[in-house]
Amino acid sequence: MRPQAGLLLMGRYQLRSRIALGGMGEVWRAWDVDAERAVAAKVLRPELAGQEAFLARLRAEARNSAGLHHPNIAALLDYGEQDGSGFLVMELVDGEPMTALLERRGTLPAAELLPVLAQVARGLHAAHAAGVVHRDVKPSNILLPPGGPVKITDFGISLAAGQPALTAAGMVMGTAQYLSPEQATGRPATPLSDLYALGIVAYEALAGRRPFTGRTEVEIAVQHVDAPVPPLPDDVPAPVRDVVARLLAKHPALRPPSGEALARELDRLARPSHAPSCSVPSAASAPRPGTVRRRRDRTRRAMGAVGVGLATTIGAMAPGTVPSTPGIGTLALPEDSGAAGARETDRMTARDS
């Protein structure tokens, strides 16, 4: 099945115009002829139709999203399969991704950013309470409708409790720039891994750059494990710097305990009456005595885990699959396009489950 304007899915959803093109799917503005409303349809790319691995990934996204009902999560409305392909029907969010905003403005002041982060944190908490870890929190998956609630989207590589593995044994998927240290060293993603990724988003919005960059995905992953977090600009309020530092703590136990707890703290900081206080040394970057050897060991594990993951992914790619941006292609690639996709490399795989 080749997505094109006018195509009718399940006799109900008519494709109108393509919104975005990703490595695994095309996102279309569509019309629900039964409910007489505009919706978004994510359709498997035509070259992937009939390939069970990609259909299984799309089915998992549908299952994981179906039970999530929260104002800060883009709602799944329907799922179907037709002519060997699959599609999701979702709430149409008329807003730009956070990537576009950052491309246009470079940075955001803390007063503007905090309410956005709080809404994302609450959406993540709802997903975590339902047993779902997003595993791909990044600016392109945060939609900002004008005058409406912030929406988290794209649960394409999310992981639900008890979900069968969809990648090769010992593998996990994510985006290198937002990958948590525990994932990079071969441990499973948890709700606190999503909060780490949100910390990277916060840092990027405040500083105009990500804390860790490199020439390769492996190099970036190793920095998540070992490198101290560079200081945020001096004009970022100290309490905000402290929250970001705790989100980027290398050890999950040092991060805020939940998305809801984080949201409450961000709400408090956003109040005009909040009195700034001095920040404390960053748990994310302050080295402790006796940790140098452990850090070297973690670095070796990260290099081994990510290196093996990349090699396995290259071998496992479907024939003819081409990454949508420079970098390594994976079983599921970002749904980014245009300026939004220019800020990120493709999803990579690292060792995990």
NORMO-V640020 format. One record per residue. RES is the residue in three letters. SS is DSSP state (a for helix, b for strand, c for the rest). BURIAL is b if it has 24 or more other ideal C-beta (glycine too) atoms within 12 Angstrom, else e. Layout:
res & ss & burial
RES & SS & BURIAL
RES & SS & BURIAL
//
This chain:
res & ss & burial
MET & c & b
ARG & c & e
PRO & c & b
GLN & c & e
ALA & c & e
GLY & c & e
LEU & c & b
LEU & b & b
LEU & b & b
MET & c & b
GLY & c & e
ARG & c & b
TYR & b & b
GLN & b & b
LEU & b & b
ARG & b & b
SER & b & e
ARG & b & b
ILE & b & b
ALA & b & b
LEU & b & b
GLY & c & b
GLY & c & b
MET & c & b
GLY & b & b
GLU & b & b
VAL & b & b
TRP & b & b
ARG & b & b
ALA & b & b
TRP & b & b
ASP & b & b
VAL & c & e
ASP & c & e
ALA & c & e
GLU & c & e
ARG & b & e
ALA & b & b
VAL & b & b
ALA & b & b
ALA & b & b
LYS & b & b
VAL & b & b
LEU & b & b
ARG & c & b
PRO & a & b
GLU & a & e
LEU & a & b
ALA & c & b
GLY & c & e
GLN & c & b
GLU & a & e
ALA & a & b
PHE & a & b
LEU & a & b
ALA & a & b
ARG & a & b
LEU & a & b
ARG & a & b
ALA & a & b
GLU & a & b
ALA & a & b
ARG & a & b
ASN & a & b
SER & a & b
ALA & a & b
GLY & c & e
LEU & c & b
HIS & c & e
HIS & c & b
PRO & c & e
ASN & c & b
ILE & b & b
ALA & c & b
ALA & c & b
LEU & b & b
LEU & b & b
ASP & b & b
TYR & b & b
GLY & b & b
GLU & b & b
GLN & b & b
ASP & c & e
GLY & c & e
SER & b & b
GLY & b & b
PHE & b & b
LEU & b & b
VAL & b & b
MET & b & b
GLU & c & b
LEU & c & b
VAL & c & b
ASP & c & e
GLY & b & b
GLU & b & b
PRO & b & b
MET & a & b
THR & a & b
ALA & a & b
LEU & a & b
LEU & a & b
GLU & a & b
ARG & a & e
ARG & a & e
GLY & c & e
THR & c & e
LEU & c & b
PRO & c & e
ALA & a & b
ALA & a & e
GLU & a & e
LEU & a & b
LEU & a & b
PRO & a & b
VAL & a & b
LEU & a & b
ALA & a & b
GLN & a & b
VAL & a & b
ALA & a & b
ARG & a & b
GLY & a & b
LEU & a & b
HIS & a & b
ALA & a & b
ALA & a & b
HIS & a & b
ALA & a & e
ALA & c & b
GLY & c & e
VAL & b & b
VAL & b & b
HIS & c & b
ARG & c & b
ASP & c & b
VAL & c & b
LYS & c & b
PRO & a & b
SER & a & b
ASN & a & b
ILE & b & b
LEU & b & b
LEU & b & b
PRO & b & b
PRO & c & e
GLY & c & e
GLY & c & e
PRO & c & b
VAL & c & b
LYS & b & b
ILE & b & b
THR & c & b
ASP & c & b
PHE & c & b
GLY & c & b
ILE & c & b
SER & c & b
LEU & b & b
ALA & b & b
ALA & c & e
GLY & c & e
GLN & c & b
PRO & c & e
ALA & c & e
LEU & c & b
THR & c & b
ALA & c & b
ALA & c & e
GLY & c & e
MET & c & b
VAL & b & b
MET & b & b
GLY & b & b
THR & b & b
ALA & a & b
GLN & a & b
TYR & a & b
LEU & c & b
SER & c & b
PRO & a & b
GLU & a & b
GLN & a & b
ALA & a & b
THR & c & b
GLY & c & b
ARG & c & b
PRO & c & b
ALA & c & b
THR & c & b
PRO & a & b
LEU & a & b
SER & a & b
ASP & a & b
LEU & a & b
TYR & a & b
ALA & a & b
LEU & a & b
GLY & a & b
ILE & a & b
VAL & a & b
ALA & a & b
TYR & a & b
GLU & a & b
ALA & a & b
LEU & a & b
ALA & a & b
GLY & c & e
ARG & c & e
ARG & c & b
PRO & c & b
PHE & c & b
THR & c & b
GLY & c & e
ARG & c & e
THR & c & e
GLU & a & b
VAL & a & b
GLU & a & b
ILE & a & b
ALA & a & b
VAL & a & b
GLN & a & b
HIS & a & b
VAL & a & b
ASP & a & b
ALA & c & b
PRO & c & b
VAL & c & b
PRO & c & e
PRO & c & e
LEU & c & b
PRO & c & e
ASP & c & e
ASP & c & e
VAL & c & b
PRO & c & b
ALA & a & b
PRO & a & b
VAL & a & b
ARG & a & b
ASP & a & b
VAL & a & b
VAL & a & b
ALA & a & b
ARG & a & b
LEU & a & b
LEU & c & b
ALA & c & b
LYS & c & b
HIS & c & b
PRO & a & b
ALA & a & e
LEU & a & b
ARG & c & b
PRO & c & b
PRO & c & e
SER & c & b
GLY & a & b
GLU & a & b
ALA & a & b
LEU & a & b
ALA & a & b
ARG & a & e
GLU & a & b
LEU & a & b
ASP & a & e
ARG & a & e
LEU & a & b
ALA & a & b
ARG & c & e
PRO & c & e
SER & c & e
HIS & c & e
ALA & c & e
PRO & c & e
SER & c & e
CYS & c & e
SER & c & b
VAL & c & e
PRO & c & e
SER & c & b
ALA & c & b
ALA & c & b
SER & c & b
ALA & c & e
PRO & c & e
ARG & c & e
PRO & c & e
GLY & c & e
THR & c & e
VAL & a & e
ARG & a & e
ARG & a & e
ARG & a & b
ARG & a & e
ASP & a & e
ARG & a & b
THR & a & b
ARG & a & e
ARG & a & b
ALA & a & b
MET & a & b
GLY & a & b
ALA & a & b
VAL & a & b
GLY & a & b
VAL & a & b
GLY & a & b
LEU & a & b
ALA & a & e
THR & a & b
THR & a & b
ILE & a & e
GLY & a & e
ALA & a & b
MET & c & b
ALA & c & b
PRO & c & e
GLY & c & e
THR & c & b
VAL & c & e
PRO & c & b
SER & c & b
THR & c & b
PRO & c & e
GLY & c & b
ILE & c & b
GLY & c & b
THR & c & b
LEU & c & b
ALA & c & b
LEU & c & b
PRO & c & b
GLU & c & b
ASP & c & b
SER & c & b
GLY & a & e
ALA & a & e
ALA & a & b
GLY & a & b
ALA & a & e
ARG & c & b
GLU & c & b
THR & c & b
ASP & c & b
ARG & b & b
MET & b & b
THR & b & b
ALA & b & b
ARG & c & b
ASP & c & b
SER & c & b
//
